Amino acid sequence: MNIIVIGAGIAGLSTAWALAKKGAVVALLEQGPIPNPLSASGDQHRIIRRAYGGKGGYQKRISEAYDAWDEMWSDIGAKHLVDTGFLLLSQVPGDEGEEYRDGLIEGGYAFDQMTPQETEQRFPFVDGKTIRFGAFSPEGGVLLCQKIAADLRDWLRANDVDVREKSKVTSLEPTEGRVRLENGEELTADRVVVTAGAWVLGLLPQLSVSLTTYRTAVVYLRPPKDLRTAWENGPTILDVGGTVDGYVLPPAAGTGLKFGAGIHKRKSGPDTDRVAAPGEGETLRNHFSPPFGRIEEYAVEDVATCAYTFTADEHFFVKEIGKAVAVSACSGHGYKFGAAIGRRIASGLLENKVDTARIWLEARD
């Protein structure tokens, strides 16, 4: 089978990888470089974790995600996962930190629950006076996005995949499996997989009834000198509790200390306001006091903007349109399943069972 994959974020790279392993003829088209710093997959690192709160289906699927990543590490000859474990914090009753913890309890997954004082003693960047409890699980960490993308790009080329960087697709005719590139070239295939992230609506505008594009940002911070070692050896923080939907990735394997907050996102096109506004990093940083003390001593080193597509219920999205299959595994939490998404979509295409892949990705069970 001849298959075109549009978009070389983690979903597109992984789909091309899985298809190539199954003997398909694959062309992978990316509008920028690989990795593309503007893509949702182009940042330094992303979270993988077991906890999922009310989305128990995704919590169950983490085991398959780890298995798929292990297969990929074997193929590319490197493990780009740092097993930091993850920490949950709760500031007020019923916040997301508590919801995630309760999901672990319901699923029967082990973790260490700590009092505020125990949490601060173990993780001194936390102000124990501002939290109700902490909960730590060793089953989680950070995926090194840029290293994964670069190694997958090289593996694909070494395995006869037609990888085209800086090859923007300007139009798609899904009934005919035809794409047109910005340079005027046309390509056709038996199937077309659209993993274009926040740019998907430019190719398939009819999906706007299901997908909404948002712009957000993350800030990289330099902590106070006396806390640097604690952060360098610290866990991924899945949720800081309270109302900001905040998360933190530690400076693992040469990456930066990254803070992000769900409340910072706003509806926007994927190419709009991609340069951080003056003071945006400080605004993001200041959302994190509490639960971190001395927040003003954390220096802003960089701000990276991001664009994602979200579904209304934040489940993943798969839609067949003619010969095309649109895959939107974002909603802000898709990266951790990247290798597994690729395997599932590849099997769905080659076995004519795309709906089976959709059911797995939606994870409603």
C-alpha positions as CSV (number, residue, x, y, z in Angstrom):
1,M,0.0,0.0,0.0
2,N,1.2,3.5,-0.9
3,I,0.5,6.0,2.0
4,I,1.2,9.7,2.4
5,V,1.6,11.1,5.9
6,I,1.1,14.8,6.3
7,G,2.8,16.3,9.3
8,A,6.0,15.1,11.1
9,G,5.1,15.6,14.7
10,I,5.1,12.6,16.9
11,A,1.9,11.2,15.5
12,G,3.1,11.5,11.9
13,L,6.6,10.2,12.6
14,S,5.3,7.3,14.6
15,T,2.7,6.4,12.0
16,A,5.4,6.5,9.3
17,W,7.6,4.3,11.4
18,A,4.9,1.7,12.1
19,L,3.8,1.7,8.4
20,A,7.4,1.2,7.2
21,K,7.9,-1.7,9.5
22,K,4.8,-3.4,8.0
23,G,6.1,-3.0,4.5
24,A,4.0,0.0,3.3
25,V,5.5,2.5,0.8
26,V,5.5,5.8,2.8
27,A,6.0,9.5,2.0
28,L,6.2,11.8,5.0
29,L,5.6,15.5,4.3
30,E,6.5,18.2,6.8
31,Q,6.1,21.9,6.3
32,G,9.1,22.9,8.3
33,P,12.3,21.1,9.5
34,I,12.2,17.9,11.6
35,P,11.9,18.5,14.5
36,N,9.8,21.6,13.8
37,P,10.0,24.0,16.7
38,L,6.5,25.4,16.0
39,S,4.8,22.0,16.2
40,A,3.2,20.6,19.3
41,S,5.9,18.0,19.3
42,G,8.8,20.4,18.8
43,D,9.4,21.4,22.4
44,Q,12.3,20.0,24.6
45,H,10.3,17.5,26.6
46,R,6.8,16.2,27.4
47,I,5.2,14.2,30.2
48,I,4.4,10.5,30.3
49,R,2.5,9.4,33.4
50,R,0.0,6.9,34.6
51,A,-2.4,9.2,36.4
52,Y,-5.4,10.5,34.3
53,G,-8.1,11.5,36.8
54,G,-11.5,11.0,35.3
55,K,-10.1,9.6,32.0
56,G,-9.6,6.0,33.1
57,G,-9.4,4.7,29.6
58,Y,-6.2,6.6,29.0
59,Q,-4.8,5.5,32.4
60,K,-5.2,1.8,31.3
61,R,-3.6,2.5,27.9
62,I,-0.3,3.8,29.4
63,S,0.9,0.2,29.5
64,E,0.6,-0.2,25.8
65,A,2.2,3.3,25.4
66,Y,5.3,2.1,27.3
67,D,5.5,-1.1,25.2
68,A,5.4,0.9,22.0
69,W,8.1,3.3,23.2
70,D,10.3,0.3,24.1
71,E,9.9,-1.1,20.6
72,M,10.9,2.3,19.2
73,W,13.9,2.6,21.5
74,S,15.1,-0.8,20.2
75,D,14.7,0.4,16.6
76,I,16.5,3.7,16.9
77,G,19.1,2.4,19.3
78,A,18.5,4.9,22.1
79,K,16.1,5.5,25.0
80,H,14.8,9.1,25.0
81,L,12.8,8.7,28.2
82,V,14.0,9.9,31.6
83,D,12.2,8.1,34.4
84,T,11.8,10.9,36.9
85,G,8.5,9.7,38.4
86,F,5.7,12.2,38.9
87,L,4.3,14.3,41.7
88,L,0.8,15.4,42.4
89,L,0.0,18.4,44.7
90,S,-3.4,19.4,46.0
91,Q,-4.1,22.9,47.3
92,V,-7.9,22.8,47.7
93,P,-10.5,20.1,48.0
94,G,-11.5,18.7,44.7
95,D,-8.7,20.2,42.6
96,E,-7.0,18.3,39.8
97,G,-4.2,17.1,42.0
98,E,-6.8,15.3,44.2
99,E,-8.7,14.1,41.1
100,Y,-5.6,12.5,39.6
101,R,-4.7,10.9,42.9
102,D,-8.2,9.4,43.2
103,G,-7.8,8.0,39.7
104,L,-4.7,6.1,40.9
105,I,-6.6,4.8,43.9
106,E,-9.5,3.7,41.7
107,G,-7.2,2.0,39.3
108,G,-5.3,0.2,42.0
109,Y,-1.9,1.9,41.2
110,A,0.6,2.3,43.9
111,F,1.9,5.7,45.0
112,D,3.4,7.4,48.1
113,Q,1.0,9.9,49.8
114,M,2.8,12.6,51.8
115,T,1.7,15.2,54.3
116,P,2.5,18.8,53.5
117,Q,5.6,18.7,55.7
118,E,6.8,15.4,54.2
119,T,6.3,16.8,50.7
120,E,8.4,19.9,51.5
121,Q,11.1,17.9,53.1
122,R,11.4,15.6,50.1
123,F,10.9,18.3,47.5
124,P,12.2,21.6,49.0
125,F,10.9,23.8,46.2
126,V,7.4,23.1,47.4
127,D,6.0,25.4,50.1
128,G,4.3,22.9,52.4
129,K,2.2,25.6,54.0
130,T,0.2,26.0,50.8
131,I,-0.8,22.4,50.1
132,R,-3.0,19.7,51.5
133,F,-0.9,16.7,50.4
134,G,1.6,15.4,47.9
135,A,1.5,12.1,46.1
136,F,4.4,10.6,44.3
137,S,4.5,7.7,41.8
138,P,7.7,6.3,40.2
139,E,5.8,5.4,37.0
140,G,6.3,8.4,34.8
141,G,8.9,10.8,33.5
142,V,9.8,13.0,30.5
143,L,10.1,12.1,26.8
144,L,12.8,14.0,25.0
145,C,10.9,15.3,22.0
146,Q,13.6,16.8,19.9
147,K,15.9,13.8,20.2
148,I,13.0,11.4,19.4
149,A,12.1,13.4,16.3
150,A,15.7,13.6,15.0
151,D,16.3,9.9,15.5
152,L,13.0,8.8,14.0
153,R,13.7,11.1,11.0
154,D,17.1,9.3,10.5
155,W,15.6,5.9,11.0
156,L,12.9,6.5,8.4
157,R,15.3,7.7,5.8
158,A,17.5,4.6,6.5
159,N,14.5,2.4,6.0
160,D,13.4,3.8,2.6
161,V,10.7,6.3,3.7
162,D,10.5,9.4,1.5
163,V,11.0,12.0,4.2
164,R,10.5,15.5,2.9
165,E,11.2,18.5,5.1
166,K,10.1,22.0,4.2
167,S,7.4,20.5,2.0
168,K,4.2,22.3,2.8
169,V,1.0,20.8,1.7
170,T,-1.4,23.5,0.4
171,S,-4.4,21.3,-0.5
172,L,-5.8,17.9,-0.1
173,E,-8.4,16.1,-2.2
174,P,-9.4,13.2,0.1
175,T,-11.7,11.4,-2.3
176,E,-8.8,11.0,-4.7
177,G,-6.0,10.7,-2.2
178,R,-4.2,13.6,-3.9
179,V,-2.1,16.3,-2.2
180,R,-0.6,19.4,-3.7
181,L,2.6,20.9,-2.4
182,E,3.5,24.6,-2.2
183,N,6.0,24.1,-5.0
184,G,3.1,22.9,-7.3
185,E,4.0,19.2,-7.2
186,E,1.1,16.8,-6.8
187,L,1.3,13.4,-5.1
188,T,-1.3,10.6,-5.0
189,A,-1.6,7.6,-2.7
190,D,-3.9,4.8,-1.7
191,R,-4.4,6.5,1.7
192,V,-3.5,9.8,3.2
193,V,-2.9,10.2,6.9
194,V,-3.3,13.8,8.2
195,T,-1.3,14.3,11.4
196,A,-0.9,18.1,10.8
197,G,-1.7,19.1,14.4
198,A,-3.0,22.6,14.7
199,W,-2.8,23.1,10.9
200,V,-5.3,20.3,10.2
201,L,-8.2,22.7,9.6
202,G,-6.3,24.4,6.8
203,L,-6.5,21.1,4.9
204,L,-9.8,19.7,6.2
205,P,-11.9,22.8,7.2
206,Q,-15.0,20.6,7.7
207,L,-13.4,19.3,10.9
208,S,-13.9,22.7,12.6
209,V,-17.2,21.3,14.1
210,S,-15.0,18.9,16.2
211,L,-11.7,20.5,16.5
212,T,-10.7,23.9,18.0
213,T,-7.3,25.4,17.7
214,Y,-5.7,27.1,20.7
215,R,-2.4,29.0,21.3
216,T,-0.6,28.7,24.6
217,A,3.0,29.0,25.9
218,V,5.4,27.5,28.3
219,V,8.2,29.2,30.3
220,Y,11.7,28.0,31.0
221,L,13.0,29.2,34.3
222,R,16.3,29.3,36.2
223,P,15.6,28.5,39.8
224,P,17.3,30.0,42.8
225,K,20.8,28.6,43.2
226,D,20.1,26.8,46.5
227,L,17.2,24.9,44.8
228,R,18.9,23.9,41.5
229,T,20.1,20.5,42.7
230,A,16.6,19.7,44.0
231,W,15.0,20.6,40.7
232,E,17.7,18.7,38.7
233,N,16.9,15.6,40.7
234,G,13.2,16.3,41.0
235,P,10.1,14.6,39.5
236,T,7.7,15.6,36.8
237,I,4.9,17.5,38.5
238,L,1.7,16.5,36.7
239,D,-0.5,19.0,38.6
240,V,0.3,21.7,41.1
241,G,-3.2,21.8,42.5
242,G,-5.4,24.8,42.8
243,T,-7.1,26.4,39.8
244,V,-4.3,27.0,37.2
245,D,-4.0,23.6,35.7
246,G,-0.3,23.9,36.2
247,Y,2.5,21.3,35.4
248,V,6.3,21.3,35.7
249,L,8.9,19.3,33.8
250,P,12.3,19.1,35.6
251,P,15.6,19.9,33.8
252,A,16.4,16.3,32.9
253,A,19.1,15.2,30.4
254,G,20.1,18.8,29.5
255,T,16.6,20.2,29.1
256,G,15.3,23.3,30.9
257,L,13.0,23.7,33.9
258,K,9.6,24.1,32.1
259,F,6.4,25.5,33.6
260,G,3.1,25.4,31.8
261,A,-0.5,26.3,32.8
262,G,-3.7,25.2,31.1
263,I,-5.4,28.5,32.0
264,H,-3.0,30.3,29.7
265,K,-4.4,29.0,26.5
266,R,-6.7,31.0,24.1
267,K,-8.4,30.3,20.8
268,S,-6.1,31.3,17.9
269,G,-4.9,30.2,14.5
270,P,-1.7,28.1,14.5
271,D,0.4,30.8,13.0
272,T,-0.9,33.7,15.1
273,D,1.1,35.3,17.9
274,R,3.9,32.7,17.8
275,V,6.4,35.1,19.3
276,A,6.0,35.5,23.1
277,A,4.6,38.9,24.3
278,P,6.7,41.0,26.6
279,G,6.2,39.9,30.1
280,E,4.5,36.7,29.1
281,G,7.1,34.5,30.8
282,E,6.7,36.3,34.1
283,T,2.9,36.1,33.9
284,L,3.1,32.3,33.4
285,R,5.7,32.0,36.2
286,N,3.6,33.9,38.7
287,H,0.7,31.4,38.3
288,F,2.8,29.0,40.4
289,S,2.9,30.9,43.7
290,P,1.5,28.9,45.5
291,P,2.6,26.1,45.7
292,F,6.2,27.3,45.1
293,G,7.8,29.9,47.4
294,R,10.1,32.7,46.3
295,I,8.7,32.5,42.8
296,E,10.0,36.0,41.9
297,E,13.6,34.5,42.3
298,Y,13.0,32.2,39.3
299,A,14.5,33.9,36.3
300,V,12.8,33.7,32.9
301,E,15.2,32.1,30.4
302,D,12.9,31.4,27.5
303,V,9.3,31.3,26.5
304,A,8.0,28.9,23.8
305,T,4.6,29.2,22.2
306,C,2.6,26.2,21.3
307,A,-0.5,25.5,19.2
308,Y,-2.9,22.5,19.7
309,T,-6.2,21.3,18.5
310,F,-8.7,20.4,21.2
311,T,-11.9,18.4,21.1
312,A,-14.7,19.5,23.4
313,D,-14.1,16.6,25.8
314,E,-10.4,16.4,25.3
315,H,-10.4,12.9,24.0
316,F,-8.4,12.1,20.9
317,F,-9.9,12.3,17.4
318,V,-9.8,10.1,14.3
319,K,-12.0,10.7,11.2
320,E,-12.1,9.0,7.8
321,I,-12.9,11.2,4.9
322,G,-12.6,9.4,1.6
323,K,-9.1,8.1,1.3
324,A,-7.9,10.4,4.1
325,V,-7.7,9.7,7.8
326,A,-7.3,12.7,10.1
327,V,-5.7,12.0,13.4
328,S,-5.6,14.6,16.1
329,A,-4.0,13.2,19.2
330,C,-3.5,16.5,20.9
331,S,-5.9,18.2,23.3
332,G,-2.6,19.0,25.1
333,H,-1.9,15.4,26.3
334,G,-1.2,13.3,23.2
335,Y,2.5,13.0,23.1
336,K,2.9,10.3,25.6
337,F,0.9,7.9,23.4
338,G,2.8,8.8,20.3
339,A,4.5,5.5,19.5
340,A,1.3,3.6,20.3
341,I,-0.8,5.9,18.2
342,G,1.5,5.2,15.2
343,R,1.2,1.5,15.7
344,R,-2.6,1.6,16.0
345,I,-3.1,3.9,13.0
346,A,-0.8,1.8,10.8
347,S,-2.6,-1.4,11.7
348,G,-6.0,0.2,11.1
349,L,-5.0,1.3,7.7
350,L,-3.3,-1.9,6.5
351,E,-6.0,-4.1,8.0
352,N,-8.9,-1.8,6.9
353,K,-9.9,-1.4,10.6
354,V,-9.5,2.3,11.1
355,D,-12.6,2.4,13.3
356,T,-10.9,0.0,15.7
357,A,-8.0,2.4,15.9
358,R,-10.4,5.3,16.5
359,I,-12.0,3.4,19.4
360,W,-8.6,2.8,21.0
361,L,-7.5,6.4,20.6
362,E,-10.8,7.8,22.0
363,A,-10.3,5.7,25.1
364,R,-13.8,5.9,26.4
365,D,-13.6,2.5,28.2
